[in-house]
Amino acid sequence: MVRDAIGGGISGTTSVQRDRGILALILFAVLFAQVLLYPGVTDLVVALGATERLDASTWFLTAEFVGFVLFAGFWGLLSDRTGRRVPFIVTGAVGGAAGYAALALLGPRPGVGFEALLLVRFLQGALTIGAFSLSMTMLMDLDGGHGQNMGAAGIAIGLGTALGAPVGGQLYEPGAVVPLVVASGALLLAGGLATRVVDRAPADEHTGLRDVVERLRATPALSFPFAFGFVDRFTAGFFALIGTVYFRDTFGLDAAGAGIMLGLFFGPFALLQYPLGVLSDRVGRKIPVAVGSLFYGGAVVAVYLAPNVWLAGATMVLLGVFGALVSPATMALVSDLADDADRGVAMGGFNVFGNLGFLAGFVVGSLVTSYGSYGAAFLLAGLLEAGIVVVTLPAFLRLDLSHAPTFSD
């Protein structure tokens, strides 16, 4: 089933299936590189010259996501206007690789301030989001059903994060900057893979910024996947920083152990992306998003309430299952609602809101933890995830998706 999602059988592989597999590998490489840093990020910032672990980790993760937020829409607009995607994916991946390499080379050098490295981190994020966002947009350009294509994106993202967390934890053992070097290599690989993809961007209509804004304003239903994407990524950002620090402080785990705990979430999250993406094609987007979000929010709080590391790990697995129910359906909803000509900007907007959520997860989680407690932070994250569904459910259930293409089309 996984093979069908990202590449198809060897003997019957078509051009679309091949490109689906390559684009999924690019997404995998980008997310793998990103998550490598999370399990030991508090150790990394110290190696880069910071003096305070939690605050410096928040700034370090925030700098990348500020680049994501500010440039996700830019790459989508540039791609839609030129009718090209591949050159910008290559540029973003290679530029992101250079950013990771610069951090690894400059960080340990005397005289290089941590503030200067935050600027490098910002630029790395601004470039990397081009490869990530446009690879997802290219999957939207493919035939085969939005649920299948977004399922391929979801499984690649999930596998990248599932492997990145435990592998990153192990890479911190030989040295704090080793994950940066490996991340650079992963993005170089992604740039090389992108050159093998057929550029299928719609080329018959180019729109200016005003036209795109008018189209998005004419589709207010996009506010639903944007809002759901925000809170989903909020919890992901929350666990990337606060969850990691919580596991290390509460259960005495090292970076490798924290990476395994994150992997317990991302493992089922990855493996269930494709089948649950297809499920959303069969039963619609509404049930998976609504039900999954409610249980997801409850599971976030349950992680904190777990009395020992074993029950916390088991709850992280459940968290991954509920996350996989929501993620592909939400991404497919963007595809359902966006016209061909503004797919790049629609997905860029989705990523802007998603990255704002990830950024808020770092910042808000850090502030609530610093001035309150871990319990208050976990409760806030869980209430946001479940609360967004409760607030929007009546309008969301009235949303007309009868025109949306499905896996069987």
C-alpha positions as CSV (number, residue, x, y, z in Angstrom):
1,M,0.0,0.0,0.0
2,V,2.8,2.4,0.9
3,R,4.5,1.5,-2.4
4,D,1.3,2.3,-4.3
5,A,1.1,5.7,-2.6
6,I,4.5,7.0,-3.5
7,G,5.6,5.0,-6.6
8,G,3.5,2.1,-7.8
9,G,4.8,-1.3,-8.8
10,I,8.1,-1.7,-10.7
11,S,6.7,-3.1,-13.9
12,G,3.7,-0.7,-14.2
13,T,5.3,2.5,-13.1
14,T,3.9,5.5,-15.1
15,S,5.4,9.0,-15.4
16,V,2.9,10.2,-12.8
17,Q,3.7,7.4,-10.4
18,R,7.4,8.0,-10.8
19,D,7.1,11.7,-10.2
20,R,4.8,11.1,-7.2
21,G,7.5,8.9,-5.7
22,I,10.3,11.5,-6.4
23,L,8.3,14.3,-4.9
24,A,7.5,12.2,-1.9
25,L,11.2,11.5,-1.5
26,I,12.0,15.3,-1.6
27,L,9.4,16.0,1.1
28,F,10.9,13.1,3.1
29,A,14.4,14.6,2.8
30,V,13.3,18.1,3.8
31,L,11.4,16.9,6.9
32,F,14.1,14.4,7.8
33,A,16.7,17.2,7.8
34,Q,14.5,19.6,9.8
35,V,13.6,17.1,12.5
36,L,17.2,15.8,13.0
37,L,17.8,18.9,15.1
38,Y,14.9,18.7,17.5
39,P,15.8,15.9,20.0
40,G,19.0,17.7,21.2
41,V,18.2,21.3,20.2
42,T,19.0,22.5,23.7
43,D,22.5,21.0,23.4
44,L,22.9,22.4,19.8
45,V,22.3,26.0,20.8
46,V,24.9,25.8,23.5
47,A,27.4,24.5,21.0
48,L,26.5,27.5,18.8
49,G,27.3,29.9,21.6
50,A,24.1,30.4,23.4
51,T,24.1,30.7,27.2
52,E,20.4,29.9,28.0
53,R,19.0,26.6,26.8
54,L,15.2,27.0,26.6
55,D,15.1,30.6,25.5
56,A,17.9,30.2,22.9
57,S,16.2,27.0,21.6
58,T,13.0,28.9,21.1
59,W,14.8,31.7,19.2
60,F,16.7,29.1,17.1
61,L,13.6,27.2,16.1
62,T,11.6,30.4,15.7
63,A,14.1,32.0,13.2
64,E,13.6,29.2,10.8
65,F,9.8,29.3,11.0
66,V,9.8,33.1,10.5
67,G,11.5,32.4,7.2
68,F,8.9,29.8,6.4
69,V,6.0,32.1,7.2
70,L,7.4,35.1,5.3
71,F,8.4,33.2,2.1
72,A,5.9,30.3,1.7
73,G,3.4,32.6,-0.2
74,F,6.3,34.2,-2.1
75,W,7.4,30.9,-3.6
76,G,3.9,29.9,-4.5
77,L,3.2,33.2,-6.2
78,L,6.5,33.1,-8.1
79,S,5.7,29.6,-9.3
80,D,2.2,30.4,-10.4
81,R,3.3,33.5,-12.3
82,T,6.1,31.8,-14.2
83,G,4.3,28.5,-14.7
84,R,7.4,26.7,-13.3
85,R,8.0,24.7,-10.2
86,V,11.2,22.6,-10.6
87,P,13.8,25.4,-10.8
88,F,12.5,26.9,-7.6
89,I,12.5,23.6,-5.7
90,V,16.1,23.0,-6.7
91,T,17.0,26.6,-5.6
92,G,15.3,26.2,-2.3
93,A,16.8,22.7,-1.6
94,V,20.4,23.7,-2.5
95,G,20.1,27.0,-0.7
96,G,18.7,25.3,2.4
97,A,21.6,22.8,2.3
98,A,24.1,25.7,2.2
99,G,22.3,27.3,5.2
100,Y,22.7,24.1,7.3
101,A,26.3,23.8,6.2
102,A,27.0,27.4,7.2
103,L,25.6,26.8,10.7
104,A,27.8,23.8,11.1
105,L,30.9,25.6,9.9
106,L,30.4,29.0,11.6
107,G,28.7,27.9,14.8
108,P,31.7,26.5,16.7
109,R,34.1,29.3,15.6
110,P,35.1,31.9,18.2
111,G,33.8,35.4,17.4
112,V,30.7,34.3,15.6
113,G,27.8,35.5,17.7
114,F,24.6,33.6,18.2
115,E,22.6,36.5,16.8
116,A,24.4,36.2,13.5
117,L,23.7,32.5,13.4
118,L,20.0,33.3,13.9
119,L,20.1,35.3,10.6
120,V,21.7,32.3,8.8
121,R,18.9,30.2,10.3
122,F,16.3,32.6,9.0
123,L,17.8,32.5,5.5
124,Q,18.0,28.7,5.6
125,G,14.3,28.6,6.5
126,A,13.3,31.1,3.7
127,L,15.0,28.9,1.1
128,T,13.9,25.5,2.5
129,I,10.2,26.4,2.4
130,G,10.4,26.8,-1.3
131,A,11.4,23.2,-1.8
132,F,8.9,22.0,0.7
133,S,5.8,24.0,-0.3
134,L,6.3,23.7,-4.1
135,S,6.9,19.9,-3.9
136,M,3.5,19.6,-2.2
137,T,2.0,21.9,-4.9
138,M,3.5,19.6,-7.6
139,L,1.8,16.7,-6.0
140,M,-1.4,18.6,-6.3
141,D,-0.7,19.1,-10.0
142,L,-0.7,15.3,-10.5
143,D,-3.6,13.1,-11.5
144,G,-4.7,10.3,-9.3
145,G,-7.0,11.8,-6.7
146,H,-6.2,14.5,-4.2
147,G,-6.5,12.1,-1.3
148,Q,-3.9,9.8,-2.9
149,N,-1.5,12.6,-3.7
150,M,-1.8,14.3,-0.4
151,G,-1.6,10.8,1.2
152,A,1.8,10.5,-0.5
153,A,2.8,13.9,0.9
154,G,1.6,12.9,4.3
155,I,3.4,9.6,4.4
156,A,6.7,11.2,3.2
157,I,6.3,13.9,5.9
158,G,5.5,11.4,8.5
159,L,8.4,9.1,7.6
160,G,10.8,12.0,7.5
161,T,9.8,13.1,10.9
162,A,9.5,9.5,12.3
163,L,13.1,8.7,11.2
164,G,14.5,12.1,11.8
165,A,13.7,12.2,15.5
166,P,15.4,9.0,16.6
167,V,18.2,9.3,14.1
168,G,18.9,12.9,15.1
169,G,19.0,11.8,18.8
170,Q,21.7,9.3,17.9
171,L,23.7,11.8,15.8
172,Y,24.1,14.1,18.8
173,E,26.3,11.5,20.5
174,P,29.4,12.1,18.3
175,G,28.9,15.9,18.3
176,A,26.3,18.6,18.6
177,V,26.8,19.9,15.0
178,V,26.7,16.5,13.3
179,P,22.9,16.7,12.7
180,L,23.5,20.0,10.8
181,V,26.0,18.3,8.5
182,V,23.6,15.4,7.8
183,A,20.7,17.8,7.2
184,S,22.8,19.7,4.6
185,G,23.5,16.4,2.8
186,A,19.8,15.5,2.8
187,L,18.8,18.8,1.2
188,L,21.5,18.4,-1.4
189,L,20.0,15.0,-2.3
190,A,16.5,16.6,-2.5
191,G,17.8,19.2,-4.9
192,G,19.3,16.5,-7.2
193,L,16.0,14.5,-7.1
194,A,14.0,17.6,-8.1
195,T,15.8,17.8,-11.5
196,R,14.3,14.5,-12.5
197,V,10.6,15.6,-12.1
198,V,8.5,16.7,-15.1
199,D,7.2,20.2,-14.5
200,R,3.4,20.1,-14.8
201,A,2.6,23.5,-13.5
202,P,-0.5,25.0,-15.2
203,A,1.0,27.2,-17.9
204,D,-2.1,28.6,-19.7
205,E,-3.0,31.3,-17.2
206,H,-0.7,33.5,-15.1
207,T,-2.2,35.7,-12.4
208,G,-1.0,38.7,-10.6
209,L,-1.1,39.2,-6.9
210,R,-4.4,41.1,-7.1
211,D,-6.0,38.3,-9.1
212,V,-4.8,35.7,-6.6
213,V,-6.0,37.6,-3.6
214,E,-9.4,38.1,-5.2
215,R,-9.6,34.3,-5.9
216,L,-8.7,33.4,-2.4
217,R,-11.3,35.9,-1.0
218,A,-13.8,34.3,-3.3
219,T,-13.1,31.0,-1.6
220,P,-13.7,31.7,2.1
221,A,-14.0,28.0,2.7
222,L,-10.2,27.8,2.6
223,S,-10.3,29.3,6.0
224,F,-11.2,25.8,7.3
225,P,-8.1,23.9,6.2
226,F,-6.0,27.0,7.1
227,A,-7.4,27.0,10.7
228,F,-7.1,23.3,11.1
229,G,-3.5,23.4,9.7
230,F,-2.6,26.1,12.2
231,V,-3.7,24.2,15.3
232,D,-2.3,20.9,14.0
233,R,1.1,22.5,13.4
234,F,0.8,24.3,16.8
235,T,0.8,20.9,18.6
236,A,3.7,19.7,16.4
237,G,5.8,22.7,17.2
238,F,4.8,22.3,20.9
239,F,6.1,18.8,21.0
240,A,9.2,19.6,19.0
241,L,10.4,21.9,21.7
242,I,8.3,21.7,24.9
243,G,7.6,18.0,24.5
244,T,11.2,17.2,24.0
245,V,12.3,19.3,27.0
246,Y,9.5,17.8,29.1
247,F,10.5,14.2,28.4
248,R,14.1,15.0,29.2
249,D,13.3,16.8,32.4
250,T,10.5,14.5,33.7
251,F,11.8,11.1,32.7
252,G,15.5,11.8,32.7
253,L,16.0,11.0,29.0
254,D,18.9,12.0,26.9
255,A,18.7,13.3,23.3
256,A,18.5,9.8,21.9
257,G,15.6,8.9,24.3
258,A,13.7,12.1,23.5
259,G,14.1,11.3,19.8
260,I,12.6,7.9,20.3
261,M,9.6,9.4,22.1
262,L,9.0,11.8,19.2
263,G,9.4,8.8,16.9
264,L,6.6,6.9,18.7
265,F,4.3,9.7,17.5
266,F,5.6,10.0,14.0
267,G,5.8,6.3,13.3
268,P,2.1,5.6,13.2
269,F,1.5,9.1,11.9
270,A,3.6,8.1,8.8
271,L,2.4,4.6,8.3
272,L,-1.3,5.5,8.4
273,Q,-1.2,8.6,6.2
274,Y,-1.9,6.8,2.9
275,P,-4.7,4.5,4.0
276,L,-6.4,7.3,5.9
277,G,-5.9,9.7,3.0
278,V,-7.7,7.2,0.8
279,L,-10.4,6.9,3.5
280,S,-11.0,10.6,3.2
281,D,-11.6,10.1,-0.5
282,R,-14.2,7.5,0.3
283,V,-16.1,9.0,3.2
284,G,-15.3,12.7,2.7
285,R,-13.0,15.1,4.6
286,K,-15.4,16.2,7.3
287,I,-15.6,13.1,9.5
288,P,-11.8,12.4,9.6
289,V,-11.0,16.0,10.4
290,A,-13.7,16.5,13.1
291,V,-13.3,13.2,14.9
292,G,-9.5,13.1,14.5
293,S,-9.1,16.6,15.9
294,L,-11.2,16.0,19.0
295,F,-9.4,12.8,19.9
296,Y,-6.0,14.4,19.0
297,G,-6.6,17.2,21.5
298,G,-7.5,14.7,24.2
299,A,-4.4,12.7,23.5
300,V,-2.1,15.8,23.9
301,V,-3.4,16.2,27.5
302,A,-3.2,12.5,28.2
303,V,0.6,12.5,27.4
304,Y,1.2,14.9,30.3
305,L,-1.1,12.9,32.6
306,A,0.8,9.7,31.9
307,P,2.6,8.7,35.2
308,N,5.6,7.0,33.6
309,V,7.6,7.0,30.4
310,W,6.0,3.7,29.2
311,L,2.5,5.1,29.3
312,A,3.6,8.4,27.9
313,G,5.2,6.5,25.0
314,A,2.0,4.5,24.4
315,T,-0.1,7.7,24.4
316,M,2.3,9.2,21.9
317,V,1.5,6.3,19.6
318,L,-2.2,7.1,19.9
319,L,-1.4,10.7,19.2
320,G,0.2,9.6,15.9
321,V,-2.9,7.6,14.9
322,F,-5.3,10.6,15.5
323,G,-2.9,12.9,13.7
324,A,-2.8,10.7,10.7
325,L,-6.6,10.8,10.6
326,V,-6.5,14.6,10.3
327,S,-3.5,15.5,8.3
328,P,-4.1,14.0,4.8
329,A,-7.8,15.0,4.9
330,T,-6.9,18.6,5.7
331,M,-4.2,18.9,3.0
332,A,-6.7,17.2,0.5
333,L,-9.3,19.8,1.5
334,V,-7.0,22.6,0.2
335,S,-6.8,20.7,-3.1
336,D,-10.5,20.3,-3.3
337,L,-11.2,24.0,-2.8
338,A,-8.4,25.6,-4.9
339,D,-8.6,26.3,-8.6
340,D,-5.8,25.0,-10.8
341,A,-4.4,28.5,-11.4
342,D,-4.0,29.3,-7.7
343,R,-3.0,26.0,-6.3
344,G,0.5,27.2,-5.6
345,V,-0.7,30.2,-3.6
346,A,-3.4,28.2,-1.9
347,M,-0.9,25.6,-0.7
348,G,1.5,28.5,0.2
349,G,-1.3,30.0,2.3
350,F,-1.9,26.7,4.0
351,N,1.8,26.5,4.8
352,V,1.9,30.1,6.0
353,F,-0.9,29.3,8.5
354,G,0.7,25.9,9.3
355,N,4.1,27.5,9.9
356,L,2.5,30.2,12.0
357,G,1.0,27.4,14.1
358,F,4.4,25.7,14.4
359,L,6.0,29.1,15.4
360,A,3.2,29.7,17.9
361,G,3.8,26.2,19.3
362,F,7.4,27.1,20.1
363,V,6.8,30.6,21.4
364,V,3.5,30.1,23.3
365,G,4.6,26.8,24.7
366,S,7.8,28.3,25.9
367,L,6.1,31.3,27.5
368,V,3.4,29.2,29.3
369,T,6.0,26.7,30.5
370,S,8.4,29.5,31.7
371,Y,5.7,31.5,33.5
372,G,3.3,28.7,34.4
373,S,4.0,25.0,34.2
374,Y,4.3,22.0,31.8
375,G,0.7,21.1,32.8
376,A,-0.7,24.5,31.8
377,A,1.2,24.3,28.4
378,F,-0.1,20.8,27.6
379,L,-3.7,21.7,28.5
380,L,-3.5,24.8,26.3
381,A,-2.3,22.8,23.3
382,G,-5.0,20.1,23.8
383,L,-7.8,22.7,24.2
384,L,-6.7,24.5,21.0
385,E,-6.7,21.3,19.0
386,A,-10.1,20.2,20.1
387,G,-11.6,23.7,20.5
388,I,-11.1,24.7,16.9
389,V,-13.4,21.8,15.8
390,V,-16.0,22.7,18.4
391,V,-16.1,26.3,17.4
392,T,-16.2,25.7,13.6
393,L,-18.1,22.4,13.4
394,P,-21.6,23.8,12.5
395,A,-20.2,25.9,9.6
396,F,-17.7,23.1,8.6
397,L,-20.5,20.5,8.3
398,R,-22.4,22.8,6.0
399,L,-19.4,23.1,3.6
400,D,-20.3,21.9,0.1
401,L,-17.7,19.5,-1.2
402,S,-19.9,17.6,-3.6
403,H,-17.8,18.9,-6.6
404,A,-14.5,17.6,-5.1
405,P,-12.6,14.9,-7.1
406,T,-12.0,11.6,-5.4
407,F,-9.5,8.8,-5.6
408,S,-11.8,6.9,-7.9
409,D,-12.1,9.7,-10.5
